Amino acid sequence: MIIKLWLLLFLLFLSIFGKAQEIVKRNVSDSLNQTKSATTTISEIILQSVPRKMKLNDGNLVVSVAGNKDFKTSIHLLDVLRKTPGVTVDQEDGIFIGGRITPAIFIDGKPVVMSNQEIQAYLRSLSPEMVESIEVNTNPSSKYDAEFKGIIDIKLKKNTSLGWKASYNSNVYINKFNYRENAFNTSYHTGKVTYSLQAGYNEGISSYRYQALQRLANTNIMRTHTYQEDFGKVYNIQMGADFRLNDKNRLGISLRGNFRNNDRIRNGSLFTTDKNETQTILNTASENPTRYLQNNYGITTDYSFQNKGFKFSFLGNYLSVKNKQDDDFINRDQATANLLSYWKSDLLNKINIYTAQIDASQKINNADIEAGVKYSNSNTQNNIRYDTLSVGNQFVFDPARSNVFSYKEKIWAGYLSYKQKIGNLQINAGLRFENTNSISNAITVDSVVARNYLKWLPSLSANYTFNKSSELSLSYSRKITRPVFSQLNPFRFYFSPLNYWIGNPYLLPSFTSQIKATYRYKNWITSLTLGKEKDVMTRYPLYNPETNVLEYLGTNLPYRNFAVLETSFPIRITKWWNLTSQIAGYYNYEFRPYLDEVFALNIYNYEVRLNQVFSLPKGFTVNLFANYESKTGNSLYIIKPRYTIDVSVQKSWFDNKLNTKIGFNNLLDSYEQRLEFRHKQIMDNRFTHWWDSSRLVFSLNYSLGSSKYQVKETQKTEEENRAR
């Protein structure tokens, strides 16, 4: 029934759009006939096809970037992704595809070795002209790590001119405060060896606001307000060498470091009145200053051999992450300024990850056989200590909040894949195994959870090309999602004195099976994905009516069903006005046991994007981007609709060596996230998250040097994605 409804809506859209085209063309033709004697530009207003910017590769959407007018005013590659069909970038620059799937980021077919913050900084350092294309893969085959439910593969422009090349990129974001990004990239290519150096320094202040309204069990009304300023400094450096030993052998090595320093000031208040809001019951103020340090070190080595139809490659990675955070939690009575409570926390977190991977492939006539094996070893140690101010005005150890937690994980994985092309039909089949051995130990509470399991994960796809204008792809895959370290860690992470979340070391991995169909007709691409996820990892609220404490705990849901329908099509309205439309519809059905009830709702929502590009005289390009998200949510929460509008202008100077851009993101400051708990008989709670995404942006990029040889980026493993 659900599929039929989506198909009917889609067919209705096609019908309306087709009629709109006919009406516009007919009206334009009539106008021309009536005004033959007048000289006007009305003749340009005809909806017509534009040069091909999008295509399919094994059923995956591939969007050209360099030279694409849709992205000419984009500040950096993260801004390009925001406008790419099927990709969503949220207020905190988190990247999602296929709804709420966090994709792995690949550079030239390889995953990058960076933390989430480093990935964002790296994507900001890439100008659109440095990128050939972006491939969005929402259904990866068994060749890839089972953790990768989605992949964004960024293909950099290739050029092998000898010599030196360098570029400097600077971005400034201005709101109440400002944030500055600086990136310097240089490489020297001798023909056999390429040396590279990348360095960056980012600094500035970002702000965040949180507001909540909760009607308590005793009918009182509590309002929560939180305001946060985060002053951060980030230094990063990466050095590498790429040796081309001969025509068949290649060796690469890369060293990197990333150093982050954040000082956060968070002030809040809890204001409680009676149900008539006439009498004040409680009015407290809270202060939560935080000092945060993170040091990352990484080493990557890779070797490849190629001879005729045979390929062999080795990849080795080591990553070391050290996090240190100190917090103060100070709560006072607002009226008297008397101290109500005071506690401190001291967190130390260390992560070490080793990975090694071997891949080999052989081409036999029109068939390709590929196999690989991978080993990873992850070890994380967490120690958080809380001290509470006692009545004797001394800080004493708080065992109820403190904990020592360790997590060790070893994974053996392997795959075998077969690909063959028969006429216009291409078939890909693969089978992957992953054996996971993990031990989590919450030492303070004496809780040990050990797991050892082997899973087989198949994939199958078929692609048929009818002609140059149309092609069809069908694919199936099964994936595993292991909990990230923060989801397992049974520590308290406070949002406010009465609101915190706790990890769950007993979480199980989830498994997702899905099928996807994609059809392309010229520049029009439509895809439909159907799937089911079992043991879904999620968080749920638990409200204590006696203490008014609201906890967010982790759990596994039995299952959820989902569907995604996406379509995108570019239109050339005039010679100087291009429009790209993106429409996506989502369906989600969660089977959610909660307290003593089961909540299962059919959730439908949609998203519409319009990206308009105006090519003006004297080389100026103007971009207007609008995005609307309808009401959505899950079985427990309603998420209110929201929208955003971005505008930007671009101009190149000095034979395109200097590129300047200015823009205003979230022009109307309308992209806050508002949530409301559905079931008022359990808890009446609504809250809003606001980020300072409404900002004026200045960007300057300057390139110098003769070489255009693009160095190979280092790589990131599945385990490093989860080390957050």
C-alpha positions in Angstrom: 0.0 0.0 0.0 2.9 2.4 0.9 4.7 1.7 -2.3 1.6 2.3 -4.4 1.0 5.6 -2.6 4.6 6.8 -3.4 4.2 5.7 -7.0 0.9 7.5 -7.4 2.4 10.7 -5.9 5.4 10.4 -8.2 3.3 9.8 -11.3 1.1 12.8 -10.3 4.2 14.9 -10.1 5.4 13.8 -13.5 2.0 14.6 -15.0 1.9 18.1 -13.4 5.4 18.8 -14.5 4.8 17.7 -18.0 1.7 19.9 -18.3 3.6 22.8 -16.8 6.2 22.4 -19.5 3.6 22.4 -22.3 1.8 25.5 -20.8 5.0 27.5 -20.5 6.1 26.6 -24.1 2.7 27.4 -25.4 2.5 30.7 -23.6 6.0 31.7 -24.8 5.1 30.7 -28.4 1.9 32.8 -28.3 3.8 35.7 -26.8 6.4 35.6 -29.6 3.7 35.5 -32.3 2.0 38.5 -30.7 5.2 40.6 -30.4 7.2 39.8 -33.5 7.9 43.5 -34.1 9.4 44.0 -30.6 12.9 43.1 -29.5 12.6 41.2 -26.2 14.4 38.4 -24.3 11.2 36.4 -23.7 12.4 33.9 -26.3 15.0 32.6 -23.9 12.4 31.5 -21.3 12.1 27.9 -22.5 12.5 24.9 -20.3 15.1 22.7 -21.9 17.7 20.1 -21.1 21.1 21.2 -19.8 24.5 19.5 -20.5 24.8 16.3 -18.6 26.0 16.9 -15.1 24.8 13.7 -13.5 25.2 10.0 -14.4 25.0 6.6 -12.9 28.0 4.3 -12.0 26.8 0.8 -11.0 23.5 2.5 -9.9 25.3 5.2 -7.9 24.7 8.9 -8.6 27.8 10.7 -9.9 27.7 14.5 -10.0 30.4 16.5 -11.8 31.8 19.4 -9.7 34.6 21.2 -11.4 33.2 23.4 -14.1 29.6 22.8 -12.9 27.8 26.1 -12.6 25.6 24.8 -9.8 28.6 24.8 -7.5 30.6 27.8 -8.8 29.6 30.0 -5.9 30.1 27.2 -3.3 32.6 28.2 -0.6 34.1 24.8 -0.3 33.3 21.1 -0.8 31.1 20.9 2.3 29.0 23.6 0.7 28.9 21.5 -2.5 27.7 18.5 -0.6 24.9 20.6 0.9 23.6 21.1 -2.7 24.3 17.5 -3.9 21.1 15.4 -4.6 20.6 12.8 -1.8 23.0 14.4 0.6 22.1 16.4 3.7 24.4 18.6 5.8 23.0 19.7 9.2 23.7 22.7 11.4 26.8 21.1 12.9 28.2 20.1 9.5 27.2 16.5 10.0 26.8 14.7 6.7 24.0 12.3 6.0 22.6 10.3 3.0 19.5 8.2 2.4 17.7 9.9 5.3 19.9 9.7 8.4 22.8 7.4 7.3 26.2 8.8 8.1 28.4 7.9 5.1 32.1 7.0 5.0 34.1 9.7 3.1 36.3 8.3 0.3 39.0 10.2 -1.7 39.7 8.6 -5.1 38.2 5.3 -4.0 39.9 5.1 -0.6 38.5 6.1 2.9 40.3 9.1 4.5 42.1 8.8 7.9 40.5 11.7 9.9 38.2 12.3 12.8 34.8 13.8 12.0 36.0 17.3 12.8 39.1 16.8 10.7 37.0 15.5 7.8 34.9 18.7 8.0 38.0 20.9 8.0 39.5 19.0 5.1 36.3 19.3 3.0 36.3 23.1 3.8 39.9 23.3 2.4 38.8 21.9 -1.0 37.5 24.3 -3.5 35.0 23.0 -6.1 37.6 23.4 -8.9 39.8 20.9 -7.2 37.2 18.1 -7.4 36.3 16.2 -10.6 33.1 14.5 -9.3 31.2 13.2 -6.3 29.7 9.7 -6.2 26.9 8.9 -3.8 26.6 5.2 -2.9 23.7 4.4 -0.7 23.9 0.7 -1.1 27.6 -0.4 -1.0 28.5 -4.0 -2.0 30.2 -6.7 0.1 33.6 -5.4 -1.1 33.4 -2.6 1.4 33.4 -2.7 5.2 30.1 -3.9 6.5 29.9 -0.8 8.7 29.6 1.4 5.6 25.9 1.7 5.0 26.7 4.6 2.6 29.7 6.1 0.9 30.5 9.5 -0.6 33.5 9.0 -3.0 35.2 12.3 -3.9 37.2 12.2 -7.1 40.0 14.8 -7.2 41.1 16.3 -10.5 44.0 14.5 -12.0 47.0 16.2 -13.5 50.6 15.0 -13.6 52.5 18.2 -14.6 56.0 18.3 -13.1 57.1 20.9 -10.5 55.7 22.7 -7.6 52.2 23.6 -6.7 50.7 25.4 -3.7 47.4 27.0 -2.7 46.1 29.0 0.2 42.4 29.0 1.3 40.9 31.3 3.8 37.2 31.4 5.0 35.7 33.8 7.5 32.3 33.2 9.1 30.7 36.2 10.7 27.7 36.2 13.1 27.6 37.6 16.7 31.1 36.1 16.8 33.4 35.0 14.0 35.3 31.9 13.0 38.3 31.7 10.7 39.7 28.8 8.7 43.1 28.8 7.1 44.5 25.9 4.9 47.8 25.7 3.1 48.5 22.9 0.6 51.7 22.3 -1.3 53.3 19.5 -3.3 56.4 18.9 -5.4 56.4 16.3 -8.2 59.6 15.0 -9.6 58.1 12.4 -11.9 59.0 9.4 -9.6 58.3 10.9 -6.2 55.7 13.3 -5.0 56.2 15.1 -1.7 53.3 16.8 0.0 52.6 19.0 3.0 49.2 20.1 4.3 48.8 22.5 7.2 45.9 24.3 8.7 44.9 26.6 11.6 41.3 27.3 12.6 40.2 29.6 15.3 37.0 31.3 16.5 33.8 31.2 18.6 30.6 29.4 17.9 27.4 29.6 19.9 24.4 27.4 20.7 21.1 27.8 22.5 18.8 25.2 24.0 15.3 25.8 25.3 12.8 23.4 26.9 9.3 23.5 28.3 8.1 20.6 30.5 4.9 20.1 32.4 5.9 18.1 35.4 4.0 15.2 37.0 2.9 17.5 39.9 1.4 19.9 37.3 4.2 22.5 37.8 5.8 24.0 34.7 9.6 24.0 34.2 11.5 26.0 31.7 15.1 25.3 30.8 17.4 27.8 29.1 21.0 27.1 28.0 23.4 29.4 26.2 26.8 28.1 25.2 29.9 29.8 23.7 32.7 27.5 22.4 36.1 29.1 21.7 38.2 26.6 19.7 41.7 26.4 18.2 42.7 23.6 15.8 46.1 22.9 14.4 46.8 20.2 11.9 49.7 19.1 9.8 50.2 16.2 7.4 53.3 15.1 5.5 53.6 12.4 2.9 55.7 10.9 0.1 54.4 8.9 -2.9 57.1 6.8 -4.6 56.5 5.4 -8.1 59.2 2.7 -8.0 58.4 1.7 -11.6 55.5 1.2 -13.9 54.2 -1.7 -11.8 55.0 -0.8 -8.2 54.1 2.1 -6.0 54.7 2.9 -2.3 53.3 5.6 -0.1 53.7 6.8 3.4 52.0 9.6 5.4 52.3 11.1 8.9 49.8 13.4 10.4 48.9 15.2 13.6 45.8 17.1 14.7 45.6 19.2 17.9 42.4 20.7 19.2 41.9 23.1 22.2 38.4 24.2 23.2 37.2 26.4 26.1 33.5 26.3 26.5 31.3 28.5 28.6 27.8 27.2 29.2 25.2 29.1 31.3 21.7 27.9 32.0 18.7 28.3 34.2 15.8 26.2 35.5 12.7 28.2 36.2 9.7 26.3 37.7 6.2 27.8 38.4 2.8 26.4 39.4 0.4 25.3 36.7 -1.1 28.8 36.4 2.4 30.3 36.0 1.7 32.8 38.8 3.9 31.4 41.6 7.6 30.7 41.4 8.6 27.3 42.8 12.2 27.1 41.8 14.6 29.5 40.0 18.2 28.3 39.7 21.2 29.3 37.6 23.9 27.0 36.4 27.4 27.4 35.2 29.3 24.7 33.3 32.8 25.9 32.1 34.7 23.2 30.2 38.3 22.8 29.1 38.9 20.2 26.3 42.1 19.0 24.7 42.5 16.4 21.9 45.7 15.1 20.3 45.6 12.8 17.3 48.6 11.1 15.6 48.4 8.8 12.6 50.6 6.8 10.3 49.5 5.3 7.0 51.5 3.1 4.6 50.2 1.7 1.3 51.7 -0.4 -1.4 50.3 -1.4 -4.8 51.4 -3.7 -7.6 49.8 -3.9 -11.1 50.7 -6.1 -14.0 48.3 -6.5 -17.0 45.0 -7.7 -15.5 46.3 -8.4 -12.0 46.3 -5.9 -9.2 47.5 -6.3 -5.6 47.5 -3.7 -2.8 48.3 -3.4 0.9 47.1 -0.8 3.4 48.3 -0.3 7.0 47.0 2.2 9.5 47.8 3.3 13.0 45.8 5.9 14.9 46.3 7.3 18.4 43.7 9.6 20.0 43.9 11.2 23.4 41.0 13.3 24.8 41.1 15.2 28.1 38.2 17.2 29.5 37.6 19.0 32.8 34.2 20.3 33.8 32.7 22.3 36.6 29.0 22.1 37.4 27.9 25.0 39.6 24.3 25.6 40.6 23.0 28.6 42.5 19.7 30.0 43.7 18.8 32.8 41.2 17.3 35.2 43.8 19.9 34.8 46.7 23.0 33.6 44.7 23.4 30.9 47.4 25.4 27.9 46.2 23.1 24.8 45.9 25.5 22.2 44.5 29.0 22.0 43.0 30.7 19.1 41.4 33.7 18.6 39.1 34.6 16.0 36.5 37.9 14.9 35.1 37.8 12.7 31.9 40.7 11.0 30.2 40.1 8.9 27.1 42.7 7.1 25.0 42.1 5.2 21.8 44.6 3.1 19.8 43.6 1.5 16.5 45.7 -0.8 14.2 44.4 -2.0 10.8 45.9 -4.0 7.9 44.2 -4.8 4.6 45.2 -6.8 1.5 43.2 -6.7 -1.8 43.9 -8.6 -5.0 42.0 -8.7 -8.3 42.3 -10.6 -11.6 40.7 -9.7 -14.9 39.7 -12.7 -17.0 38.2 -11.7 -20.4 35.2 -9.6 -19.6 35.0 -10.7 -16.0 36.7 -9.4 -12.8 37.4 -11.5 -9.7 38.4 -9.7 -6.5 39.2 -10.9 -3.0 40.5 -9.3 0.2 41.2 -9.7 3.8 41.3 -7.2 6.7 42.4 -7.3 10.4 41.7 -4.5 12.9 42.5 -4.1 16.5 40.9 -1.3 18.6 41.6 -0.5 22.3 39.9 2.3 24.2 40.4 3.3 27.8 38.1 5.7 29.6 38.4 7.1 33.1 36.0 9.7 34.4 36.1 10.9 38.0 33.5 13.1 39.7 34.2 15.1 42.9 31.3 16.8 44.8 31.6 19.7 47.2 30.6 18.4 50.7 29.1 20.3 53.6 32.6 20.7 55.0 33.4 22.8 51.9 35.8 20.0 50.6 35.6 18.1 47.4 35.1 14.4 47.9 35.1 11.5 45.5 31.6 10.7 44.0 31.4 7.0 43.3 27.8 7.2 41.9 28.9 9.2 38.9 32.5 8.0 38.5 33.5 5.1 36.4 36.4 3.4 34.6 35.6 1.8 31.3 37.6 -0.1 28.7 36.6 -1.6 25.4 38.7 -3.9 23.2 37.6 -5.1 19.8 39.2 -7.4 17.1 37.7 -7.9 13.7 38.7 -10.4 11.0 37.0 -9.7 7.7 37.2 -11.0 4.1 35.3 -10.8 0.9 35.0 -12.4 -2.6 33.4 -10.6 -5.5 32.6 -11.3 -9.1 31.8 -8.8 -11.8 30.9 -9.6 -15.5 29.5 -7.6 -18.4 27.2 -9.4 -20.9 26.2 -7.0 -23.6 24.3 -4.1 -22.0 24.0 -6.0 -18.7 26.5 -5.9 -15.9 26.2 -8.2 -12.9 28.1 -7.8 -9.6 27.9 -10.5 -6.8 29.8 -10.5 -3.6 30.0 -12.3 -0.2 31.7 -10.9 2.9 32.4 -12.4 6.3 33.2 -10.4 9.5 34.2 -12.1 12.8 34.0 -9.7 15.8 35.5 -10.4 19.2 34.8 -7.6 21.8 35.1 -7.1 25.5 33.7 -4.1 27.3 34.5 -3.7 31.0 32.9 -1.2 33.3 35.4 -1.7 36.0 33.9 0.5 38.7 30.5 -1.3 38.6 32.1 -4.7 37.9 30.3 -5.3 34.6 32.0 -7.3 31.9 30.3 -8.0 28.5 32.2 -10.3 26.1 31.0 -11.1 22.6 32.3 -13.2 19.7 30.2 -13.6 16.5 30.6 -14.4 12.8 28.3 -12.8 10.2 28.0 -13.5 6.5 26.9 -10.5 4.4 26.0 -10.9 0.7 25.4 -8.4 -2.0 24.1 -8.5 -5.5 23.5 -5.9 -8.2 22.5 -5.7 -11.9 22.8 -2.7 -14.2 21.2 -2.5 -17.7 21.9 0.2 -20.2 19.0 0.7 -22.7 20.7 3.5 -24.7 22.7 6.6 -24.0 19.7 8.3 -22.5 18.4 5.7 -20.1 19.6 3.0 -17.7 18.3 0.9 -14.8 20.0 -0.5 -11.8 18.8 -3.0 -9.1 20.9 -3.9 -6.0 20.7 -5.7 -2.7 23.0 -5.7 0.3 23.1 -6.7 4.0 25.0 -4.6 6.5 26.1 -4.6 10.1 26.3 -1.5 12.3 28.3 -1.9 15.5 27.8 0.6 18.3 30.3 3.5 18.5 32.4 3.7 21.6 30.4 6.6 23.1 27.2 4.6 22.8 28.8 1.8 24.9 30.4 4.0 27.5 28.3 4.0 30.7 29.2 7.6 31.8 27.0 10.5 32.5 27.2 13.3 30.0 25.3 16.3 31.3 23.2 18.8 29.2 21.9 20.5 32.3 21.7 19.6 36.1 18.5 17.5 35.5 19.3 16.2 32.0 22.0 13.8 30.9 22.6 10.7 28.7 24.3 7.4 29.6 25.9 4.8 27.3 24.9 1.2 27.4 27.7 -1.5 27.2 25.0 -4.2 26.5 24.0 -2.7 23.1 23.9 -5.2 20.3 24.9 -4.5 16.7 22.1 -3.8 14.2 21.7 -5.5 10.8 20.1 -3.9 7.7 18.9 -5.5 4.6 17.8 -3.3 1.7 17.1 -3.3 -2.0 17.5 -0.3 -4.3 16.2 0.6 -7.8 17.6 3.5 -9.7 16.5 4.8 -13.1 18.1 7.5 -15.2 16.5 9.2 -18.2 18.9 11.9 -19.6 19.5 14.2 -16.6 16.5 13.0 -14.6 17.5 10.4 -12.0 15.1 8.6 -9.7 15.8 6.0 -7.0 13.6 3.9 -4.6 15.1 2.2 -1.6 13.2 -0.3 0.6 14.7 -2.0 3.7 14.4 -3.4 7.2 16.8 -2.9 10.1 16.8 -5.3 13.1 18.1 -4.5 16.6 18.0 -0.8 15.9 20.2 1.2 18.2 18.5 4.3 19.6 18.1 6.5 22.7 15.0 6.9 24.7 14.0 9.3 27.5 13.3 8.1 31.1 11.6 10.7 33.3 11.7 10.5 37.1 8.6 12.3 38.5 10.0 12.5 42.0 13.3 14.1 41.1 12.3 15.6 37.8 15.5 14.1 36.3 15.4 13.3 32.6 17.8 10.6 31.4 18.5 9.5 27.9 19.4 5.8 27.8 20.6 3.5 24.9 18.7 0.5 23.8 18.0 -1.8 20.8 14.6 -1.7 19.1 13.3 -5.0 17.6 13.1 -3.6 14.1 12.1 -0.8 11.8 11.0 -0.7 8.1 12.0 2.2 5.9 11.6 3.5 2.3 13.3 6.4 0.5 12.1 7.8 -2.9 14.4 10.5 -4.4 14.3 12.3 -7.7 16.4 15.2 -9.1 16.4 17.0 -12.5 18.2 20.1 -13.8 16.4 22.6 -16.0 17.8 25.4 -18.1 15.3 28.3 -18.0 17.4 30.8 -19.9 21.0 31.1 -21.1 21.9 32.8 -17.7 19.5 31.0 -15.4 19.8 27.3 -14.4 17.6 25.5 -11.9 18.1 22.1 -10.2 15.2 20.6 -8.3 15.5 17.8 -5.7 12.6 16.0 -4.2 12.8 13.3 -1.6 10.1 11.3 0.3 10.8 9.2 3.4 8.8 6.5 5.2 9.8 5.1 8.6 8.0 2.5 10.8 9.5 1.8 14.2 8.4 -1.0 16.4 9.3 0.6 19.8 8.5 -1.0 23.2 8.7 1.8 25.7 7.9 1.5 29.4 4.9 -0.8 29.5 3.6 -0.1 26.0 4.5 -0.6 22.4 4.5 2.4 20.1 4.5 1.8 16.3 3.7 4.7 13.9 3.9 5.2 10.2 6.0 8.3 9.7 6.0 10.1 6.3 8.0 13.2 5.5 9.5 14.9 2.5 12.2 17.4 1.6 12.4 19.8 -1.4 15.4 21.7 -2.6 15.8 24.3 -5.3 19.2 25.4 -6.4 19.2 28.4 -8.8 22.3 29.8 -10.5 22.5 33.1 -12.3 25.4 33.8 -14.7 25.7 37.6 -14.8 27.8 40.0 -16.9 31.5 40.7 -16.1 32.0 37.1 -14.8 29.8 37.3 -11.7 27.8 34.3 -10.6 24.9 34.4 -8.1 23.5 31.4 -6.4 20.1 31.1 -4.5 19.6 27.8 -2.6 16.4 27.0 -0.7 15.7 23.9 1.3 12.4 22.8 3.0 11.9 19.9 5.4 8.4 18.8 6.3 7.2 17.6 9.7 8.8 14.3 10.7 9.9 12.4 13.8 9.7 8.9 15.2 7.4 6.9 17.5 8.2 9.1 20.5 9.0 12.6 19.1 7.5 15.0 16.6 10.1 17.1 14.7 8.6 20.4 13.4 9.1 21.6 9.8 11.9 24.0 9.0 13.6 25.7 6.0 16.7 27.6 5.0 17.7 30.0 2.3 21.4 30.6 1.2 22.6 33.3 -1.2 26.2 33.7 -2.5 28.2 35.6 -5.2 31.4 34.5 -6.9 34.0 36.3 -9.0 37.5 35.2 -10.3 40.5 37.4 -10.9 44.0 37.4 -12.4 43.4 34.6 -14.9 41.5 32.6 -12.3 44.4 32.4 -9.9 42.4 34.4 -7.3 38.9 33.3 -6.5 36.6 35.4 -4.2 33.2 34.5 -2.8 30.8 36.1 -0.4 27.6 34.5 0.9 25.0 34.5 3.6 24.0 31.1 4.9 20.6 30.6 6.6 19.5 34.1 5.5 16.3 34.2 7.6 17.8 32.3 10.7 15.0 29.7 10.2 16.9 26.4 10.6 16.5 25.7 14.3 15.3 22.2 15.3 12.1 21.9 17.4 10.9 18.6 18.9 7.9 17.6 20.9 7.2 14.4 22.8 4.1 12.7 21.3 2.6 11.0 24.3 1.5 13.6 26.8 0.2 11.0 29.3 3.8 9.9 29.8 5.6 13.2 29.6 4.7 16.7 28.3 8.1 17.9 26.9 9.1 20.2 24.0 12.5 21.7 23.3 14.5 23.6 20.7 18.1 23.4 19.5 19.6 26.5 17.8 23.0 26.8 16.2 24.6 30.0 14.8 24.3 28.8 11.2 23.0 32.2 10.1 26.3 33.7 9.1 28.0 36.0 6.6 30.8 34.1 4.8 33.9 35.5 3.0 36.1 33.1 1.1 39.5 33.7 -0.7 41.4 31.1 -2.6 44.8 31.7 -4.2 46.7 29.2 -6.3 50.4 29.4 -7.4 53.0 27.1 -8.9 53.0 25.3 -12.2 52.3 21.7 -11.1 48.8 20.4 -11.0 49.7 16.9 -9.8 47.2 15.9 -7.1 48.7 14.0 -4.2 47.0 10.9 -2.8 45.1 11.4 0.4 45.5 9.1 3.4 42.8 6.7 4.4 40.3 6.1 7.2 39.0 2.9 8.5 35.6 1.9 9.8 37.0 1.7 13.4 38.2 5.3 13.2 34.8 6.4 12.2 33.5 4.9 15.4 36.2 6.4 17.6 34.1 9.4 18.7 
